[in-house]
């Protein structure tokens, strides 16, 4: 079955095909270019796009268009069905006549078109009479979005004095409407604020300079740009943007002094480097463009200088040289300010510099006296008597020539002992003779003080040179060790000599050598002057005998070239050596020593051998003693018994025990516990091994001695044996000291103990014991 569905925008209820076609053509005229004159025929379907206007709303559905088939006899036998995007919700269809309605408000910016499918079926058979086909309902745009400046606010910078037409910046607005339909999204830019300095291109939004502007007049501008859609037509929507435009600085202004004449003052006491004053040349530019360098022109640039303060851009005038009120009281200088960085594009505008005049007055001050010279150099001959004139220093009061000054020497007491100065006229004299050989120069400091103002003091250096006088005779520079062989021949050189002189000769020293007058007749030697401040000593005869004469004393006369010349006699000792013709210094020294001692070679060898033997013996003794000191005491306790010296005499048995009480030697009153005496016979053999030896004062040795002492004091029943026990210590706080009767070679019967009564209170008990014993024995 051939059928056709017509898609059209029907504004009336006409049902005839020709009328429907005409409406389709009318609708097609309202579409955009992409859908205009578009008609497609597919399997009997005829369709064109449908349009629904966005943002329209109503209480009832709005008619969009109608689907119609040429098989529709309007008898209700056909049924139209709509499917696809929004079918049944946004779009509905009258199934009887195929009319399409929109039920909701549409927004093109959210969805610009809808794709739907249409189908016609037979109500009786429910079979499609046409194949299903797609069609589009496009949402037609309306101007419901105003332009927007998304990048605002804007800020731009452009150099001042830029020519007209210079691009400053560009602003861009966007519009949410459909740019492909109508003029809703077509924007037009205009300048609301900023004339006559700026302009804007209507289509691009580029802002340009409309005239040259000076930053020093105004450095910032506020420009307002408006963007309208609909190409600015009536009913168009608009938006504005603010653009802040800054003018950047260029070096187009020269520096300018604020004053054409400056007045300043400076004291004559001001030191070099003092700030005299400041000048300022203002520059309307900023930053580096305002940087200024200052200069001083004219002849006074050697007295004053000027530098730039980089923070304040001021010119600081400094004192370059001391000024003197009495010499010049007023200065006039020219100060110039020049831009540090020049923009050569603006040189034609004129020189970028300025000048001003600075008047500087010198203020008078009470100055210290002024010496005629800063340094004085004087001379005086050495040896000059005390009170000799050295020189004169002079100073004056620069403020008042009639004001007297006082002079004095201020450097070092030792200099005051050498020189003095007249405090009224500055005359310097010596106080004692000077010696050039001690000091050839003397440096002193002289002060001049105002009498009316003692605080005003000035100084001057005085350098005094001591002139040389020939007051030192020449002499040998060293002791000459001269030898002559016994077999020397006549005319043989045995010594070369020279001379020194402590004086200072302006022409150089020259010495003359000769024999002294007393030695010229019978001398065995001669002196030959070489003419170069040296001389040679020669033999005047052949053969010398050490036995006849061991040494000779040769007087040598030395004359200098001073004024007046001085001479000295220097004695040269010549020793006869046992040699042939050539001197061996070491051998001659040795032979001279032996001869002087009066010993033969054999005797000297014997003496040396004895000395060597004694030295070896002495070293051996020292080594043995050192070895004894270094040997450690490592024997066991039983071996300490070898340090006890015991005699063969058994003594008097029990009578010896009664002779003295060992408790008197004890330092403690408490009796120790009884210990049996060790067997005596076992100790005798070891006691002979070492005799009279005392071991080191060690803890073990002290313990052994304590045990032996305790054993002797507590064991009163054991038979005594005579022995001399040598211990390394006595103990502490011994009252009796060291006592023993064992050293006596007499028996008790032969010995008298009467002398014990004279030994004092310490021996009172002992004296009583021995006296009682003798009484009983008797």
CORFENFEN-V121686 format. One record per pair of residues at least 24 apart in sequence whose ideal C-beta (glycine too) atoms are under 7 Angstrom apart, sorted by sequence separation. I is the first residue (numbers start at 0). GAP is how many residues later the second one is. D is the distance in Angstrom with one decimal. If there is no record, write none. Layout:
((I | GAP | D) (I | GAP | D))
This chain:
((23 | 24 | 5.9) (112 | 24 | 6.7) (148 | 24 | 5.1) (149 | 24 | 6.1) (196 | 24 | 6.1) (219 | 24 | 6.7) (220 | 24 | 4.6) (256 | 24 | 4.8) (257 | 24 | 6.0) (370 | 24 | 4.5) (417 | 24 | 6.5) (440 | 24 | 5.7) (474 | 24 | 6.4) (508 | 24 | 6.7) (550 | 24 | 4.7) (90 | 25 | 6.7) (112 | 25 | 4.5) (147 | 25 | 6.1) (197 | 25 | 5.4) (199 | 25 | 5.7) (255 | 25 | 6.0) (331 | 25 | 6.5) (332 | 25 | 4.9) (369 | 25 | 6.1) (418 | 25 | 6.2) (420 | 25 | 6.4) (439 | 25 | 6.8) (473 | 25 | 4.2) (474 | 25 | 6.4) (549 | 25 | 7.0) (550 | 25 | 6.7) (66 | 26 | 6.9) (111 | 26 | 6.9) (112 | 26 | 6.3) (146 | 26 | 4.2) (147 | 26 | 5.5) (219 | 26 | 5.3) (254 | 26 | 3.8) (255 | 26 | 5.4) (368 | 26 | 4.1) (369 | 26 | 6.1) (439 | 26 | 5.4) (473 | 26 | 6.7) (549 | 26 | 5.9) (735 | 26 | 6.1) (111 | 27 | 5.5) (146 | 27 | 6.8) (193 | 27 | 6.5) (218 | 27 | 6.5) (254 | 27 | 6.8) (331 | 27 | 5.6) (332 | 27 | 6.9) (368 | 27 | 6.2) (414 | 27 | 6.5) (438 | 27 | 6.8) (473 | 27 | 4.6) (524 | 27 | 7.0) (548 | 27 | 6.8) (700 | 27 | 5.6) (701 | 27 | 6.4) (734 | 27 | 6.4) (85 | 28 | 5.1) (110 | 28 | 6.8) (146 | 28 | 4.9) (218 | 28 | 5.0) (254 | 28 | 4.6) (275 | 28 | 6.6) (302 | 28 | 6.5) (368 | 28 | 5.4) (369 | 28 | 5.0) (523 | 28 | 6.2) (84 | 29 | 4.4) (86 | 29 | 5.7) (192 | 29 | 6.7) (193 | 29 | 3.6) (303 | 29 | 5.8) (305 | 29 | 6.1) (330 | 29 | 4.4) (389 | 29 | 6.6) (414 | 29 | 5.1) (471 | 29 | 6.0) (524 | 29 | 5.4) (526 | 29 | 5.9) (67 | 30 | 5.3) (84 | 30 | 5.4) (144 | 30 | 5.7) (167 | 30 | 6.8) (192 | 30 | 6.1) (193 | 30 | 6.8) (252 | 30 | 5.9) (435 | 30 | 4.3) (471 | 30 | 4.2) (545 | 30 | 4.4) (60 | 31 | 6.5) (65 | 31 | 6.7) (66 | 31 | 3.5) (83 | 31 | 5.6) (84 | 31 | 6.3) (107 | 31 | 4.3) (144 | 31 | 3.6) (192 | 31 | 4.0) (252 | 31 | 4.2) (299 | 31 | 5.4) (329 | 31 | 5.6) (366 | 31 | 4.9) (471 | 31 | 4.9) (522 | 31 | 6.9) (696 | 31 | 4.7) (65 | 32 | 5.1) (83 | 32 | 3.5) (144 | 32 | 4.9) (191 | 32 | 4.1) (214 | 32 | 4.1) (252 | 32 | 5.1) (328 | 32 | 6.8) (329 | 32 | 6.8) (366 | 32 | 5.9) (393 | 32 | 5.7) (433 | 32 | 4.9) (435 | 32 | 5.0) (470 | 32 | 6.8) (543 | 32 | 4.9) (545 | 32 | 6.2) (693 | 32 | 5.9) (696 | 32 | 6.4) (65 | 33 | 4.6) (66 | 33 | 6.9) (82 | 33 | 6.8) (83 | 33 | 4.7) (105 | 33 | 4.9) (107 | 33 | 4.9) (171 | 33 | 5.6) (191 | 33 | 6.9) (299 | 33 | 4.7) (328 | 33 | 4.9) (365 | 33 | 5.9) (391 | 33 | 7.0) (392 | 33 | 4.2) (410 | 33 | 5.4) (469 | 33 | 5.2) (694 | 33 | 6.5) (65 | 34 | 6.7) (81 | 34 | 6.0) (82 | 34 | 4.8) (142 | 34 | 5.9) (169 | 34 | 6.7) (170 | 34 | 4.5) (190 | 34 | 6.4) (191 | 34 | 5.0) (212 | 34 | 6.0) (214 | 34 | 5.4) (250 | 34 | 5.5) (279 | 34 | 4.9) (327 | 34 | 6.6) (391 | 34 | 5.4) (410 | 34 | 4.1) (427 | 34 | 6.8) (498 | 34 | 6.6) (676 | 34 | 5.8) (693 | 34 | 5.7) (64 | 35 | 5.3) (169 | 35 | 5.4) (278 | 35 | 7.0) (279 | 35 | 6.9) (297 | 35 | 6.1) (391 | 35 | 5.2) (392 | 35 | 6.9) (408 | 35 | 5.5) (409 | 35 | 5.3) (436 | 35 | 6.9) (467 | 35 | 5.5) (497 | 35 | 5.9) (518 | 35 | 6.5) (536 | 35 | 6.6) (674 | 35 | 6.9) (62 | 36 | 6.4) (63 | 36 | 4.6) (81 | 36 | 6.2) (140 | 36 | 5.6) (169 | 36 | 4.7) (170 | 36 | 6.9) (188 | 36 | 6.0) (189 | 36 | 5.0) (206 | 36 | 6.4) (248 | 36 | 5.3) (277 | 36 | 4.9) (278 | 36 | 4.4) (297 | 36 | 5.3) (368 | 36 | 4.6) (391 | 36 | 7.0) (467 | 36 | 4.0) (497 | 36 | 4.8) (518 | 36 | 5.2) (674 | 36 | 5.6) (63 | 37 | 6.2) (140 | 37 | 3.8) (169 | 37 | 6.9) (215 | 37 | 6.5) (248 | 37 | 4.9) (254 | 37 | 4.9) (277 | 37 | 6.5) (295 | 37 | 5.4) (296 | 37 | 4.3) (324 | 37 | 4.9) (390 | 37 | 5.4) (408 | 37 | 6.0) (409 | 37 | 5.3) (473 | 37 | 5.3) (496 | 37 | 6.8) (517 | 37 | 6.6) (62 | 38 | 5.7) (63 | 38 | 5.4) (80 | 38 | 4.7) (168 | 38 | 5.5) (188 | 38 | 5.4) (248 | 38 | 6.4) (250 | 38 | 3.9) (277 | 38 | 5.5) (278 | 38 | 6.9) (295 | 38 | 6.9) (324 | 38 | 6.9) (388 | 38 | 6.9) (389 | 38 | 4.3) (495 | 38 | 5.9) (496 | 38 | 5.3) (645 | 38 | 6.4) (671 | 38 | 4.6) (676 | 38 | 4.7) (61 | 39 | 6.3) (166 | 39 | 6.0) (167 | 39 | 4.6) (249 | 39 | 6.8) (295 | 39 | 6.0) (296 | 39 | 5.8) (322 | 39 | 4.9) (324 | 39 | 4.3) (389 | 39 | 6.1) (406 | 39 | 6.0) (407 | 39 | 5.4) (515 | 39 | 3.6) (674 | 39 | 6.5) (675 | 39 | 6.7) (3 | 40 | 5.5) (4 | 40 | 5.2) (5 | 40 | 5.7) (6 | 40 | 4.2) (60 | 40 | 3.6) (61 | 40 | 5.1) (79 | 40 | 5.7) (80 | 40 | 6.4) (140 | 40 | 4.7) (146 | 40 | 5.6) (167 | 40 | 6.3) (186 | 40 | 5.0) (187 | 40 | 5.0) (248 | 40 | 5.4) (276 | 40 | 5.2) (388 | 40 | 5.7) (389 | 40 | 6.3) (495 | 40 | 5.5) (496 | 40 | 6.6) (514 | 40 | 7.0) (515 | 40 | 6.9) (673 | 40 | 5.0) (674 | 40 | 6.9) (2 | 41 | 5.3) (3 | 41 | 6.7) (4 | 41 | 6.5) (6 | 41 | 5.1) (60 | 41 | 6.3) (140 | 41 | 6.7) (142 | 41 | 4.0) (166 | 41 | 5.6) (167 | 41 | 6.4) (186 | 41 | 6.7) (274 | 41 | 5.9) (275 | 41 | 4.4) (293 | 41 | 6.1) (294 | 41 | 4.7) (316 | 41 | 6.7) (387 | 41 | 6.3) (406 | 41 | 5.8) (514 | 41 | 6.7) (515 | 41 | 4.9) (645 | 41 | 4.7) (673 | 41 | 6.7) (676 | 41 | 4.2) (679 | 41 | 5.5) (1 | 42 | 5.3) (3 | 42 | 4.9) (4 | 42 | 6.6) (60 | 42 | 4.7) (77 | 42 | 5.4) (78 | 42 | 5.2) (165 | 42 | 6.4) (186 | 42 | 5.6) (275 | 42 | 6.6) (293 | 42 | 6.9) (386 | 42 | 5.4) (387 | 42 | 4.9) (494 | 42 | 4.1) (514 | 42 | 6.7) (640 | 42 | 5.4) (644 | 42 | 6.9) (671 | 42 | 5.5) (6 | 43 | 6.2) (140 | 43 | 5.8) (164 | 43 | 5.5) (165 | 43 | 4.3) (185 | 43 | 6.4) (187 | 43 | 5.4) (274 | 43 | 6.1) (275 | 43 | 5.9) (293 | 43 | 5.5) (294 | 43 | 7.0) (386 | 43 | 6.7) (404 | 43 | 4.5) (405 | 43 | 4.8) (492 | 43 | 5.2) (493 | 43 | 5.5) (512 | 43 | 6.2) (513 | 43 | 4.9) (643 | 43 | 5.5) (670 | 43 | 6.5) (77 | 44 | 6.7) (78 | 44 | 4.9) (164 | 44 | 6.5) (184 | 44 | 6.3) (185 | 44 | 7.0) (187 | 44 | 4.3) (273 | 44 | 6.9) (385 | 44 | 5.8) (404 | 44 | 6.3) (641 | 44 | 5.2) (76 | 45 | 6.4) (77 | 45 | 6.9) (163 | 45 | 5.6) (183 | 45 | 5.9) (185 | 45 | 4.9) (272 | 45 | 6.0) (273 | 45 | 4.5) (291 | 45 | 4.9) (292 | 45 | 5.3) (385 | 45 | 5.7) (404 | 45 | 6.1) (405 | 45 | 6.1) (492 | 45 | 5.6) (493 | 45 | 6.3) (512 | 45 | 5.9) (549 | 45 | 6.2) (640 | 45 | 5.6) (641 | 45 | 6.5) (76 | 46 | 5.8) (90 | 46 | 6.7) (163 | 46 | 6.2) (183 | 46 | 6.5) (272 | 46 | 6.5) (291 | 46 | 6.9) (383 | 46 | 6.0) (385 | 46 | 5.4) (404 | 46 | 6.7) (491 | 46 | 6.5) (640 | 46 | 6.5) (644 | 46 | 5.8) (76 | 47 | 6.8) (161 | 47 | 5.2) (163 | 47 | 6.1) (182 | 47 | 4.8) (271 | 47 | 5.8) (291 | 47 | 6.5) (292 | 47 | 5.2) (385 | 47 | 6.7) (402 | 47 | 6.3) (403 | 47 | 5.3) (490 | 47 | 5.7) (491 | 47 | 4.7) (510 | 47 | 5.6) (511 | 47 | 4.2) (641 | 47 | 5.2) (642 | 47 | 6.7) (644 | 47 | 5.9) (665 | 47 | 5.9) (19 | 48 | 6.4) (56 | 48 | 4.5) (182 | 48 | 5.1) (191 | 48 | 6.3) (271 | 48 | 6.6) (291 | 48 | 6.3) (384 | 48 | 6.3) (402 | 48 | 6.6) (490 | 48 | 6.5) (510 | 48 | 6.8) (641 | 48 | 4.6) (55 | 49 | 6.9) (162 | 49 | 6.6) (269 | 49 | 5.6) (271 | 49 | 6.5) (290 | 49 | 3.9) (383 | 49 | 6.3) (402 | 49 | 5.9) (489 | 49 | 5.6) (510 | 49 | 5.9) (524 | 49 | 6.7) (545 | 49 | 6.7) (49 | 50 | 7.0) (51 | 50 | 5.1) (54 | 50 | 6.4) (161 | 50 | 6.9) (182 | 50 | 6.8) (271 | 50 | 6.3) (290 | 50 | 6.2) (379 | 50 | 6.6) (382 | 50 | 5.3) (383 | 50 | 6.8) (488 | 50 | 7.0) (489 | 50 | 6.4) (642 | 50 | 5.5) (661 | 50 | 5.6) (662 | 50 | 6.1) (66 | 51 | 5.3) (68 | 51 | 5.0) (77 | 51 | 6.6) (157 | 51 | 6.7) (160 | 51 | 5.2) (487 | 51 | 5.1) (489 | 51 | 5.4) (508 | 51 | 6.5) (509 | 51 | 4.3) (642 | 51 | 6.0) (661 | 51 | 4.4) (53 | 52 | 4.5) (176 | 52 | 6.8) (288 | 52 | 6.5) (381 | 52 | 5.1) (489 | 52 | 4.6) (508 | 52 | 6.9) (642 | 52 | 5.2) (16 | 53 | 6.8) (53 | 53 | 5.7) (159 | 53 | 6.0) (160 | 53 | 6.5) (263 | 53 | 6.9) (265 | 53 | 6.2) (287 | 53 | 5.4) (381 | 53 | 5.7) (392 | 53 | 5.2) (394 | 53 | 3.6) (396 | 53 | 5.9) (488 | 53 | 4.6) (515 | 53 | 5.2) (51 | 54 | 5.9) (53 | 54 | 4.4) (159 | 54 | 5.8) (170 | 54 | 5.2) (172 | 54 | 3.7) (174 | 54 | 5.2) (379 | 54 | 6.7) (381 | 54 | 4.0) (487 | 54 | 6.9) (9 | 55 | 6.8) (159 | 55 | 3.7) (267 | 55 | 5.4) (481 | 55 | 6.9) (483 | 55 | 6.4) (639 | 55 | 6.1) (8 | 56 | 5.1) (9 | 56 | 5.2) (267 | 56 | 5.7) (278 | 56 | 5.4) (280 | 56 | 3.4) (486 | 56 | 6.7) (487 | 56 | 6.3) (504 | 56 | 7.0) (7 | 57 | 5.9) (265 | 57 | 6.3) (267 | 57 | 4.4) (485 | 57 | 6.9) (504 | 57 | 6.7) (6 | 58 | 6.1) (7 | 58 | 6.2) (70 | 58 | 5.9) (485 | 58 | 5.0) (14 | 59 | 6.9) (485 | 59 | 6.3) (496 | 59 | 6.8) (498 | 59 | 4.9) (500 | 59 | 5.4) (502 | 59 | 6.1) (656 | 59 | 7.0) (6 | 60 | 6.4) (68 | 60 | 7.0) (483 | 60 | 5.9) (485 | 60 | 6.1) (68 | 61 | 6.3) (639 | 61 | 5.8) (4 | 62 | 5.2) (5 | 62 | 4.7) (632 | 62 | 5.3) (4 | 63 | 6.2) (394 | 63 | 6.5) (632 | 63 | 4.0) (636 | 63 | 5.9) (656 | 63 | 5.1) (4 | 64 | 5.1) (639 | 64 | 4.5) (655 | 64 | 4.9) (666 | 64 | 4.9) (3 | 65 | 6.3) (436 | 65 | 5.1) (632 | 65 | 5.6) (666 | 65 | 5.8) (2 | 66 | 4.8) (3 | 66 | 4.7) (172 | 66 | 6.1) (652 | 66 | 6.6) (666 | 66 | 5.5) (2 | 67 | 5.7) (108 | 67 | 5.4) (392 | 67 | 6.0) (636 | 67 | 5.4) (652 | 67 | 6.9) (666 | 67 | 5.8) (2 | 68 | 4.1) (215 | 68 | 4.5) (435 | 68 | 6.8) (392 | 69 | 6.5) (650 | 69 | 6.2) (0 | 70 | 6.6) (107 | 70 | 6.3) (170 | 70 | 5.3) (650 | 70 | 6.8) (649 | 71 | 5.9) (650 | 71 | 3.7) (664 | 71 | 5.5) (170 | 72 | 6.4) (325 | 72 | 5.7) (649 | 72 | 6.2) (663 | 72 | 5.5) (63 | 73 | 6.6) (280 | 73 | 5.5) (648 | 73 | 4.9) (168 | 74 | 6.7) (389 | 74 | 5.9) (664 | 74 | 6.9) (646 | 75 | 5.7) (646 | 76 | 6.5) (167 | 77 | 5.9) (278 | 77 | 6.2) (370 | 77 | 6.5) (494 | 77 | 7.0) (645 | 77 | 4.2) (646 | 77 | 6.5) (148 | 78 | 7.0) (278 | 79 | 6.7) (368 | 79 | 4.0) (643 | 79 | 6.7) (644 | 79 | 5.1) (146 | 80 | 4.3) (256 | 80 | 6.5) (368 | 81 | 6.1) (643 | 81 | 5.2) (644 | 81 | 6.1) (146 | 82 | 5.6) (254 | 82 | 4.3) (367 | 82 | 6.8) (643 | 82 | 6.8) (658 | 82 | 6.8) (474 | 83 | 7.0) (642 | 83 | 6.6) (254 | 84 | 6.2) (275 | 84 | 6.2) (375 | 84 | 6.3) (377 | 84 | 6.4) (379 | 84 | 6.4) (381 | 84 | 4.9) (473 | 84 | 4.4) (44 | 85 | 6.5) (49 | 85 | 6.9) (51 | 85 | 5.7) (53 | 85 | 5.0) (253 | 85 | 6.5) (374 | 85 | 7.0) (381 | 85 | 6.5) (43 | 86 | 6.3) (46 | 86 | 6.7) (53 | 86 | 6.6) (142 | 86 | 6.4) (373 | 86 | 6.5) (374 | 86 | 4.8) (375 | 86 | 4.5) (376 | 86 | 4.9) (377 | 86 | 4.9) (378 | 86 | 4.9) (379 | 86 | 6.3) (380 | 86 | 4.6) (381 | 86 | 6.4) (382 | 86 | 5.3) (473 | 86 | 4.8) (48 | 87 | 5.2) (49 | 87 | 4.5) (50 | 87 | 5.4) (51 | 87 | 5.8) (52 | 87 | 4.7) (53 | 87 | 6.5) (54 | 87 | 5.6) (142 | 87 | 6.1) (153 | 87 | 6.2) (155 | 87 | 6.4) (157 | 87 | 6.5) (159 | 87 | 4.3) (365 | 87 | 6.1) (368 | 87 | 7.0) (370 | 87 | 6.4) (372 | 87 | 6.8) (375 | 87 | 6.9) (379 | 87 | 6.7) (381 | 87 | 5.1) (42 | 88 | 5.0) (44 | 88 | 4.5) (46 | 88 | 4.7) (51 | 88 | 6.6) (53 | 88 | 5.8) (159 | 88 | 6.7) (250 | 88 | 6.4) (367 | 88 | 4.0) (369 | 88 | 6.5) (374 | 88 | 6.7) (378 | 88 | 5.6) (380 | 88 | 5.6) (382 | 88 | 6.3) (48 | 89 | 5.6) (50 | 89 | 4.6) (52 | 89 | 6.4) (54 | 89 | 5.6) (151 | 89 | 4.4) (152 | 89 | 5.0) (153 | 89 | 4.2) (154 | 89 | 4.5) (155 | 89 | 5.2) (156 | 89 | 4.6) (157 | 89 | 6.4) (158 | 89 | 5.0) (159 | 89 | 6.6) (160 | 89 | 6.3) (366 | 89 | 6.9) (367 | 89 | 5.6) (368 | 89 | 5.0) (370 | 89 | 4.2) (658 | 89 | 6.9) (146 | 90 | 6.7) (148 | 90 | 6.1) (151 | 90 | 6.7) (157 | 90 | 6.9) (159 | 90 | 5.7) (250 | 90 | 6.2) (365 | 90 | 6.3) (367 | 90 | 4.1) (469 | 90 | 7.0) (481 | 90 | 6.0) (483 | 90 | 5.5) (485 | 90 | 6.0) (41 | 91 | 6.2) (145 | 91 | 3.6) (146 | 91 | 6.6) (147 | 91 | 5.9) (156 | 91 | 5.3) (158 | 91 | 5.5) (160 | 91 | 6.2) (250 | 91 | 6.9) (251 | 91 | 6.9) (481 | 91 | 6.6) (145 | 92 | 6.7) (146 | 92 | 4.4) (148 | 92 | 3.9) (250 | 92 | 4.0) (469 | 92 | 2.9) (479 | 92 | 5.8) (481 | 92 | 4.7) (482 | 92 | 5.2) (483 | 92 | 5.9) (484 | 92 | 5.6) (485 | 92 | 6.2) (145 | 93 | 5.6) (249 | 93 | 6.1) (469 | 93 | 6.0) (472 | 93 | 4.1) (474 | 93 | 5.6) (481 | 93 | 6.9) (483 | 93 | 6.7) (485 | 93 | 7.0) (486 | 93 | 4.9) (487 | 93 | 6.3) (654 | 93 | 6.7) (142 | 94 | 6.4) (251 | 94 | 4.9) (261 | 94 | 6.4) (263 | 94 | 6.3) (265 | 94 | 5.9) (267 | 94 | 5.6) (469 | 94 | 6.7) (472 | 94 | 6.2) (473 | 94 | 5.9) (475 | 94 | 4.8) (482 | 94 | 4.3) (484 | 94 | 4.2) (486 | 94 | 5.6) (250 | 95 | 6.8) (260 | 95 | 6.9) (267 | 95 | 6.6) (472 | 95 | 3.7) (474 | 95 | 5.8) (484 | 95 | 5.9) (253 | 96 | 6.7) (259 | 96 | 5.6) (260 | 96 | 5.1) (261 | 96 | 4.5) (262 | 96 | 5.1) (263 | 96 | 4.8) (264 | 96 | 4.9) (265 | 96 | 6.1) (266 | 96 | 4.6) (267 | 96 | 6.5) (268 | 96 | 4.2) (469 | 96 | 5.9) (484 | 96 | 5.5) (651 | 96 | 6.2) (251 | 97 | 6.7) (253 | 97 | 6.8) (256 | 97 | 5.2) (258 | 97 | 6.3) (259 | 97 | 6.8) (261 | 97 | 6.9) (265 | 97 | 6.7) (267 | 97 | 5.1) (253 | 98 | 4.1) (254 | 98 | 6.7) (255 | 98 | 5.3) (260 | 98 | 6.9) (264 | 98 | 5.5) (266 | 98 | 5.1) (268 | 98 | 6.6) (484 | 98 | 6.1) (253 | 99 | 6.2) (254 | 99 | 5.3) (256 | 99 | 4.1) (267 | 99 | 6.6) (253 | 100 | 6.3) (482 | 100 | 4.7) (663 | 101 | 6.1) (663 | 102 | 6.5) (482 | 105 | 4.4) (659 | 106 | 6.1) (660 | 108 | 6.6) (659 | 109 | 6.2) (658 | 111 | 6.7) (4 | 113 | 6.3) (658 | 114 | 6.2) (4 | 115 | 6.6) (657 | 115 | 6.4) (4 | 125 | 6.3) (2 | 126 | 5.9) (2 | 127 | 5.1) (0 | 128 | 6.0) (6 | 128 | 6.1) (31 | 148 | 6.1) (31 | 149 | 5.1))
